[in-house]
Amino acid sequence: MRVELPPEPVHFVNRDDERLRAARAVEEWRGRARPLVVSLRGPAGLGKTELARLIARTSLDRYPDGVLSVDLDDFRLDGVLDPGDVLAQLLCSLDVEPALVEAQFKARCRQYWNKTSQAGLVLILDNARYASEVVPLLPASGRSLVIVASHGLLHELEDGTAVDLPLPPLAERAGAELLELIVRDQRLAEDPEAVRALVRLCDGLPAALHVAGRWVRAHRLRPLSRLIPELQGELTDKGVSGVERVWDAAYERLSGPAALLYRLLAHHPGATFTVDSATALLGSGPESCEAALEELDRAGLLDMSAVPGGSGGVEGRRLRLPGPLRAHALRRSRSRSRSRSQSQSRSHSPSESREDAGEEEVAAARARVLRWYVRQAQRADRFAAGRRLVVADAFAPVPGAPDVALADPEEATDDADRAARAVRAARWLHAERHALFACARAAYDRGLDAEVVALSEPVWTYALDHPHRADAVQVFRLAVAAAVRHGQNAAWLVRTRCQLARPLWESGQFGDAGRELDAAEAAVTLLGDDVRDHKLRASVLEFRGMLNGARGEWAAAVADFARSRDVHLAIANPYGAMLQTYRMGEARLELGELDAAHLLLADAHAEAVAQRRERMSRRTGFALAGVLTRLGRTDEARRLYEQSLEGARERRSDFDQARVHDALGRLEEAAGRGAQAAEHRAAAHDIRRRNGLA
């Protein structure tokens, strides 16, 4: 059972009516092919997310397939959400291998419906804005429960919502109860009138009460009779109402570095962040940043608990400013920027001498964290994919922002450690994907063409393992636009257009892919004569061959791969030559030229083994086994297939395991071994069923 829920909240009061109504709806639901939908709505800070998690946790015994949780705000780019990206994440959470996620949106929907048609699970969709975002994500099973949290009523969803639960602010008694649980201080019992004043000040918002409670705990020596009126007077002077006043008061008591970091976090490129990326944003080193984060946590302006789905290690525990706090931090940043010029003309009091986040400091922080992300992505790319063709220059370390603790696989002492280091780097790319996408957009908007192109290369490595992501394709489009806008680097033009062409033809857009490769070939004429330029020429030929293969034009593909191999041989690049030999062998096999395919694939397989390229050894071995099977050399083919199956299991690749089982099933059937063939067919079917493809 997969349960994507954080630990239960320490303090949670009231909401008994809402929980009872949700429990009754679960008990009475009799839907067959449509899930029960429970809608929780109300302004930020009312505890909708925590209530959704409590409902899910208390319903687990009725939903044996577990709980999936998605914050839709994490998938928005410039405020727009692509439901296809969320479906890809949900399918992965349902144990669908990324390589098996369908490319087209409609096909992905069918795959999701297939996968969830018999599921009994709870799906939490947080921060929904429109019903159109929710509908494609509904499981196709009446045995499932969907809990939607939104700020307002989702009108188009209303007819299909079995239970609509608007959340009112907490009543005064419940607010006082929550405050007592948070503070646990004798002063509250001694001064109930001050407690009531503080509860009224928070307008019944649980988030505000948590902030106020932490603020009270931070001043344990002062009696509430003096503390609360002092706070009220300060808030009255500021003229800000409701929960904003509590956050303002907490903010004003921060030290300079903590206040600066709070304001700068509103400009972090991703919705979530790590200690490492926050350090890059602040730019004053790890110790200063860690102290500032801890101070923000104590002030109630940051939740230090990990975001669901985050992880430790080099991927980093992911933190986040909740939406209302992020908006508050942004307002404080803007107000500082507006007031800076005014404050420069007068002498500063101690309270005015705190570090400022004016426009210049915000711009410097944005540039610093952007450069840091580019550098870390380049390092992770090289560690995950090995040394390969790249066209962007390596970015230098960023002062005040140390590198992420990723280890270079080339410095490993054994194969197992080398593989583990590569996996950690790939996981970092996956964990930081949303920040990288946002960085690419920000870099393009600011005219930083080199940064856009540099980011497209790590995103390429990420996309090979997680295909069909619309946001990754958008990065490739931006990289092409940046290369064209720059206009002075032919290598950028060639590489970025090739990168964009592949996802285009994989989604059936052959004409658009062909036009990108036409433009890449035109840019090739502008290249020089060094080794990298020759590799780029060979790369364009390879991409043209893959496009021709995708179109079924295999004779043309063979010619393209042969020309690409000739270039690699001329510059003594053994890996490139081996790869093109493999592609030629596969193309010859598609043409039915068994003897030629056998010679080419045997050569490629032997060379991959000699070069210690484990993954290519398995791929070439699988292709060679297919030829040997058709040549009647079944014993040799069976050994290669079994080696490929072992490798696929080690990599946990469902895609490769399924196709090897298919091949072994056909081989055993032809050999008259019906029982063994049935076992392989059943194994392949089970894998596809698990991935929603049966």
ZAMARGU-4260 file (C-alpha; in steps of 0.2 Angstrom, whole numbers, plus 5000, padded with zeros to 4 digits):
<rodrens>
0) 5000/5000/5000 | 5007/5017/4995 | 5002/5031/5007 | 5008/5048/5002 | 5004/5057/5019
5) 5015/5066/5031 | 5014/5062/5050 | 4997/5067/5058 | 4997/5085/5064 | 5001/5087/5083
10) 4987/5100/5085 | 4970/5099/5077 | 4954/5104/5084 | 4936/5106/5079 | 4930/5101/5061
15) 4920/5087/5069 | 4904/5091/5058 | 4914/5091/5042 | 4923/5074/5047 | 4907/5066/5051
20) 4899/5071/5035 | 4914/5065/5025 | 4913/5048/5035 | 4895/5046/5032 | 4897/5050/5013
25) 4911/5036/5012 | 4899/5024/5022 | 4884/5027/5010 | 4893/5029/4994 | 4887/5016/4981
30) 4895/5022/4965 | 4902/5009/4953 | 4912/5018/4939 | 4914/5035/4947 | 4923/5040/4963
35) 4915/5049/4978 | 4921/5067/4977 | 4922/5077/4993 | 4926/5096/4991 | 4934/5106/5005
40) 4934/5125/5001 | 4938/5141/5009 | 4951/5154/5011 | 4969/5150/5014 | 4974/5146/5032
45) 4958/5137/5037 | 4966/5120/5038 | 4959/5112/5022 | 4975/5102/5018 | 4976/5095/5036
50) 4958/5091/5036 | 4959/5082/5019 | 4974/5072/5026 | 4964/5067/5042 | 4949/5061/5031
55) 4961/5051/5021 | 4970/5043/5036 | 4954/5039/5045 | 4947/5030/5029 | 4962/5019/5025
60) 4953/5003/5030 | 4941/5006/5016 | 4954/5010/5003 | 4966/4996/5002 | 4976/5003/4987
65) 4982/5018/4998 | 4983/5037/4997 | 4990/5048/4983 | 4992/5066/4986 | 4995/5080/4973
70) 4997/5099/4976 | 4992/5106/4959 | 5001/5122/4962 | 5017/5112/4961 | 5013/5108/4942
75) 5009/5126/4937 | 5020/5136/4925 | 5015/5154/4924 | 4999/5150/4933 | 4994/5137/4920
80) 4992/5119/4924 | 4994/5105/4911 | 4983/5090/4918 | 4994/5078/4907 | 5009/5082/4918
85) 4999/5078/4934 | 4993/5062/4926 | 5011/5057/4922 | 5015/5059/4941 | 5000/5050/4946
90) 5004/5035/4935 | 5021/5035/4941 | 5014/5034/4959 | 5004/5020/4953 | 5020/5011/4949
95) 5019/5014/4930 | 5037/5015/4924 | 5040/5033/4916 | 5045/5025/4899 | 5028/5017/4898
100) 5018/5033/4901 | 5008/5036/4885 | 5013/5052/4875 | 4997/5058/4869 | 4985/5066/4882
105) 4970/5056/4877 | 4980/5040/4877 | 4987/5045/4894 | 4969/5047/4901 | 4964/5030/4895
110) 4980/5022/4903 | 4975/5031/4919 | 4957/5025/4918 | 4963/5007/4914 | 4975/5008/4929
115) 4962/5014/4941 | 4946/5005/4935 | 4947/4993/4949 | 4957/5003/4962 | 4951/5007/4979
120) 4962/5022/4983 | 4961/5040/4991 | 4967/5054/4980 | 4970/5071/4987 | 4970/5086/4975
125) 4976/5101/4984 | 4975/5119/4978 | 4963/5116/4964 | 4957/5132/4954 | 4945/5125/4941
130) 4935/5110/4939 | 4943/5107/4922 | 4959/5103/4931 | 4951/5090/4942 | 4940/5080/4930
135) 4954/5072/4920 | 4962/5066/4937 | 4947/5057/4943 | 4950/5038/4945 | 4938/5027/4935
140) 4932/5017/4950 | 4917/5019/4962 | 4928/5011/4975 | 4939/5027/4976 | 4938/5043/4985
145) 4944/5060/4979 | 4946/5074/4991 | 4948/5091/4982 | 4954/5107/4992 | 4951/5124/4984
150) 4949/5142/4989 | 4932/5144/4981 | 4917/5134/4973 | 4922/5124/4958 | 4906/5127/4949
155) 4908/5114/4934 | 4912/5101/4947 | 4897/5105/4958 | 4885/5092/4950 | 4897/5078/4952
160) 4902/5083/4970 | 4893/5071/4982 | 4899/5081/4997 | 4903/5100/4997 | 4911/5105/5013
165) 4914/5124/5015 | 4925/5127/5030 | 4920/5142/5041 | 4933/5150/5053 | 4935/5142/5069
170) 4923/5148/5083 | 4931/5157/5097 | 4930/5142/5109 | 4939/5131/5096 | 4952/5144/5093
175) 4956/5146/5111 | 4957/5127/5112 | 4969/5126/5098 | 4980/5141/5105 | 4981/5132/5122
180) 4987/5116/5113 | 5000/5125/5104 | 5007/5136/5118 | 5004/5125/5133 | 5008/5139/5145
185) 5000/5144/5162 | 4999/5162/5156 | 4984/5157/5146 | 4974/5151/5161 | 4979/5166/5171
190) 4973/5179/5158 | 4958/5172/5148 | 4953/5189/5142 | 4970/5192/5133 | 4967/5174/5125
195) 4951/5179/5118 | 4958/5195/5111 | 4972/5185/5103 | 4959/5173/5096 | 4949/5187/5089
200) 4964/5195/5081 | 4967/5179/5071 | 4950/5179/5064 | 4948/5160/5067 | 4961/5155/5055
205) 4971/5140/5061 | 4986/5145/5052 | 4986/5162/5060 | 4983/5154/5077 | 4999/5143/5074
210) 5009/5158/5070 | 5002/5168/5085 | 5005/5153/5097 | 5023/5152/5092 | 5025/5170/5094
215) 5018/5169/5112 | 5030/5154/5116 | 5045/5165/5110 | 5041/5177/5124 | 5039/5166/5139
220) 5044/5179/5152 | 5031/5192/5148 | 5014/5191/5155 | 5000/5191/5142 | 4992/5206/5151
225) 5007/5216/5144 | 5012/5206/5129 | 4995/5206/5120 | 4991/5224/5122 | 5009/5228/5116
230) 5006/5217/5101 | 4989/5225/5097 | 4996/5242/5098 | 5009/5238/5086 | 4997/5230/5074
235) 4985/5245/5076 | 4998/5257/5071 | 5002/5247/5055 | 4984/5247/5050 | 4984/5229/5043
240) 4969/5218/5047 | 4967/5200/5051 | 4980/5186/5050 | 4992/5198/5040 | 4994/5208/5056
245) 5001/5193/5065 | 5013/5188/5051 | 5019/5206/5050 | 5022/5206/5069 | 5032/5190/5068
250) 5042/5197/5053 | 5046/5213/5061 | 5055/5204/5075 | 5066/5194/5064 | 5085/5197/5063
255) 5092/5205/5047 | 5097/5189/5038 | 5081/5180/5042 | 5070/5194/5036 | 5081/5195/5020
260) 5079/5176/5017 | 5060/5177/5020 | 5058/5191/5007 | 5070/5182/4995 | 5061/5165/4997
265) 5046/5173/4988 | 5057/5174/4972 | 5064/5156/4973 | 5061/5148/4956 | 5052/5133/4962
270) 5037/5131/4973 | 5047/5120/4985 | 5065/5123/4990 | 5080/5114/4999 | 5092/5121/5012
275) 5105/5120/4997 | 5094/5131/4985 | 5090/5143/5000 | 5108/5145/5003 | 5111/5149/4985
280) 5097/5162/4986 | 5104/5170/5002 | 5122/5169/4996 | 5130/5171/5013 | 5135/5152/5016
285) 5127/5137/5024 | 5128/5142/5042 | 5120/5159/5040 | 5106/5151/5030 | 5103/5137/5042
290) 5102/5149/5056 | 5090/5160/5046 | 5078/5145/5042 | 5078/5140/5060 | 5073/5157/5065
295) 5059/5158/5052 | 5053/5141/5059 | 5053/5148/5077 | 5043/5163/5071 | 5030/5153/5063
300) 5034/5160/5045 | 5040/5143/5038 | 5035/5125/5040 | 5051/5115/5042 | 5042/5098/5040
305) 5046/5090/5023 | 5034/5092/5009 | 5025/5075/5005 | 5035/5066/4992 | 5051/5074/4996
310) 5066/5065/5002 | 5083/5067/5011 | 5100/5064/5005 | 5107/5073/4990 | 5090/5076/4983
315) 5086/5087/4999 | 5072/5088/5011 | 5060/5099/5001 | 5053/5114/5011 | 5040/5126/5006
320) 5032/5143/5010 | 5013/5139/5010 | 5004/5150/4998 | 4998/5164/5009 | 5015/5165/5017
325) 5024/5166/5000 | 5012/5180/4995 | 5015/5189/5012 | 5034/5187/5009 | 5032/5194/4991
330) 5022/5209/4998 | 5036/5213/5011 | 5049/5212/4997 | 5040/5224/4986 | 5036/5236/5001
335) 5055/5236/5005 | 5059/5239/4987 | 5047/5254/4986 | 5053/5261/5003 | 5072/5259/5000
340) 5075/5275/4991 | 5065/5285/5004 | 5075/5277/5018 | 5091/5281/5010 | 5088/5300/5012
345) 5087/5299/5031 | 5097/5292/5045 | 5093/5275/5050 | 5087/5269/5067 | 5092/5252/5073
350) 5076/5245/5067 | 5079/5252/5050 | 5097/5246/5048 | 5091/5228/5044 | 5097/5221/5028
355) 5086/5226/5014 | 5079/5217/4999 | 5077/5231/4987 | 5076/5228/4968 | 5095/5227/4966
360) 5096/5214/4980 | 5082/5204/4973 | 5089/5204/4956 | 5106/5199/4963 | 5098/5184/4972
365) 5088/5179/4957 | 5104/5179/4946 | 5114/5170/4960 | 5101/5156/4962 | 5099/5154/4943
370) 5118/5152/4940 | 5118/5140/4955 | 5105/5129/4947 | 5113/5129/4930 | 5129/5123/4938
375) 5121/5110/4949 | 5111/5103/4934 | 5126/5102/4923 | 5135/5092/4937 | 5121/5081/4939
380) 5119/5078/4921 | 5137/5073/4919 | 5136/5061/4933 | 5120/5054/4928 | 5124/5052/4909
385) 5142/5051/4909 | 5153/5062/4898 | 5144/5065/4882 | 5141/5078/4868 | 5136/5095/4876
390) 5137/5113/4868 | 5136/5124/4884 | 5151/5130/4893 | 5152/5123/4911 | 5147/5136/4924
395) 5159/5141/4938 | 5155/5139/4957 | 5144/5152/4964 | 5152/5162/4979 | 5142/5159/4995
400) 5133/5144/4988 | 5142/5128/4989 | 5138/5113/4977 | 5126/5100/4981 | 5135/5084/4988
405) 5135/5074/4973 | 5149/5062/4970 | 5158/5059/4953 | 5155/5041/4947 | 5172/5042/4938
410) 5180/5043/4955 | 5171/5027/4961 | 5182/5012/4966 | 5170/4999/4960 | 5156/4997/4947
415) 5142/4996/4961 | 5147/5013/4968 | 5149/5020/4951 | 5131/5015/4947 | 5124/5021/4964
420) 5132/5038/4961 | 5124/5040/4944 | 5107/5035/4951 | 5109/5049/4965 | 5113/5062/4952
425) 5098/5056/4941 | 5087/5057/4956 | 5093/5075/4960 | 5087/5080/4942 | 5070/5072/4945
430) 5068/5081/4962 | 5073/5098/4956 | 5064/5097/4939 | 5051/5110/4943 | 5064/5122/4948
435) 5074/5119/4932 | 5059/5122/4921 | 5056/5138/4931 | 5074/5143/4929 | 5073/5140/4910
440) 5058/5151/4909 | 5066/5165/4920 | 5082/5164/4910 | 5074/5166/4894 | 5063/5181/4900
445) 5079/5190/4905 | 5088/5187/4889 | 5101/5174/4897 | 5102/5163/4882 | 5118/5154/4888
450) 5109/5149/4903 | 5093/5143/4894 | 5104/5132/4882 | 5114/5125/4897 | 5098/5120/4906
455) 5091/5111/4891 | 5105/5098/4891 | 5101/5092/4909 | 5083/5092/4905 | 5087/5081/4890
460) 5094/5068/4902 | 5079/5070/4913 | 5067/5068/4898 | 5075/5052/4892 | 5070/5044/4908
465) 5054/5053/4910 | 5047/5055/4892 | 5032/5064/4886 | 5033/5079/4899 | 5025/5094/4892
470) 5036/5106/4903 | 5052/5097/4897 | 5047/5100/4879 | 5043/5118/4883 | 5061/5120/4889
475) 5067/5113/4872 | 5057/5126/4863 | 5064/5140/4874 | 5082/5133/4871 | 5079/5134/4852
480) 5071/5152/4853 | 5086/5157/4864 | 5099/5150/4851 | 5090/5159/4837 | 5089/5175/4847
485) 5108/5174/4851 | 5112/5170/4833 | 5130/5168/4835 | 5133/5150/4841 | 5130/5137/4827
490) 5132/5123/4839 | 5118/5129/4850 | 5107/5130/4835 | 5111/5112/4830 | 5109/5104/4847
495) 5093/5113/4853 | 5084/5109/4837 | 5089/5091/4838 | 5083/5090/4856 | 5066/5097/4851
500) 5064/5086/4836 | 5063/5070/4846 | 5048/5073/4857 | 5039/5080/4842 | 5041/5064/4832
505) 5037/5054/4847 | 5021/5062/4849 | 5017/5060/4830 | 5021/5077/4824 | 5033/5071/4810
510) 5031/5087/4800 | 5037/5098/4814 | 5051/5087/4819 | 5057/5086/4801 | 5057/5105/4800
515) 5067/5106/4816 | 5080/5094/4808 | 5080/5104/4792 | 5085/5119/4802 | 5098/5110/4811
520) 5106/5104/4795 | 5106/5122/4789 | 5115/5127/4804 | 5128/5113/4802 | 5136/5122/4787
525) 5141/5136/4800 | 5151/5124/4811 | 5169/5123/4812 | 5181/5108/4811 | 5185/5103/4829
530) 5180/5086/4836 | 5164/5093/4844 | 5158/5100/4828 | 5160/5084/4819 | 5151/5075/4833
535) 5137/5088/4830 | 5136/5083/4812 | 5135/5065/4816 | 5121/5069/4829 | 5111/5077/4816
540) 5113/5062/4804 | 5108/5050/4818 | 5092/5061/4822 | 5087/5061/4804 | 5089/5042/4804
545) 5078/5040/4820 | 5065/5051/4812 | 5065/5041/4796 | 5064/5025/4806 | 5049/5032/4816
550) 5041/5035/4799 | 5044/5018/4793 | 5057/5023/4780 | 5070/5011/4786 | 5081/5011/4770
555) 5084/5029/4772 | 5087/5027/4791 | 5101/5014/4787 | 5109/5027/4775 | 5108/5040/4788
560) 5116/5029/4802 | 5130/5024/4791 | 5135/5042/4787 | 5134/5046/4805 | 5145/5031/4809
565) 5158/5036/4796 | 5160/5053/4804 | 5163/5045/4821 | 5176/5033/4814 | 5184/5048/4806
570) 5186/5057/4823 | 5190/5040/4832 | 5175/5041/4843 | 5172/5022/4847 | 5156/5025/4857
575) 5148/5035/4843 | 5153/5022/4831 | 5146/5008/4841 | 5130/5016/4844 | 5127/5019/4825
580) 5132/5001/4821 | 5118/4996/4833 | 5106/5007/4825 | 5111/5001/4808 | 5108/4983/4814
585) 5091/4987/4820 | 5086/4996/4804 | 5093/4981/4794 | 5082/4969/4804 | 5067/4980/4801
590) 5071/4978/4782 | 5071/4959/4784 | 5090/4958/4780 | 5094/4945/4793 | 5112/4941/4789
595) 5117/4959/4788 | 5108/4963/4804 | 5117/4949/4813 | 5134/4955/4808 | 5131/4973/4813
600) 5122/4969/4830 | 5135/4956/4834 | 5149/4969/4831 | 5140/4982/4841 | 5136/4970/4856
605) 5155/4965/4857 | 5160/4983/4856 | 5148/4988/4870 | 5154/4974/4881 | 5172/4979/4878
610) 5168/4997/4882 | 5160/4992/4898 | 5144/5001/4893 | 5132/4990/4904 | 5116/4997/4897
615) 5121/4997/4879 | 5127/4979/4882 | 5110/4974/4887 | 5101/4984/4873 | 5113/4977/4859
620) 5111/4959/4867 | 5092/4960/4866 | 5093/4966/4848 | 5105/4952/4843 | 5095/4939/4851
625) 5080/4944/4840 | 5091/4941/4825 | 5097/4924/4831 | 5080/4918/4835 | 5075/4922/4817
630) 5090/4913/4811 | 5085/4897/4821 | 5100/4899/4834 | 5088/4898/4849 | 5100/4893/4862
635) 5111/4908/4859 | 5096/4919/4858 | 5089/4912/4875 | 5106/4916/4884 | 5106/4934/4878
640) 5087/4936/4882 | 5090/4930/4899 | 5105/4942/4902 | 5094/4956/4896 | 5080/4951/4908
645) 5093/4950/4922 | 5099/4968/4918 | 5081/4974/4916 | 5077/4968/4933 | 5092/4976/4941
650) 5087/4992/4933 | 5069/4989/4938 | 5064/4993/4921 | 5046/4987/4918 | 5047/4992/4900
655) 5062/4981/4896 | 5056/4967/4906 | 5040/4966/4897 | 5047/4966/4880 | 5060/4953/4885
660) 5046/4942/4892 | 5037/4944/4876 | 5052/4939/4866 | 5056/4924/4877 | 5037/4919/4875
665) 5038/4919/4856 | 5055/4909/4857 | 5048/4896/4869 | 5032/4894/4859 | 5042/4891/4843
670) 5053/4878/4852 | 5038/4868/4857 | 5039/4873/4876 | 5022/4878/4879 | 5022/4879/4898
675) 5038/4891/4898 | 5030/4901/4884 | 5014/4903/4895 | 5024/4909/4910 | 5033/4922/4900
680) 5017/4928/4892 | 5009/4929/4909 | 5023/4939/4916 | 5023/4952/4902 | 5004/4953/4904
685) 5005/4956/4923 | 5018/4970/4920 | 5007/4979/4908 | 4992/4977/4919 | 5001/4985/4933
690) 5006/4999/4921 | 4988/5002/4915 | 4992/4995/4898 | 4984/4978/4898
</rodrens>
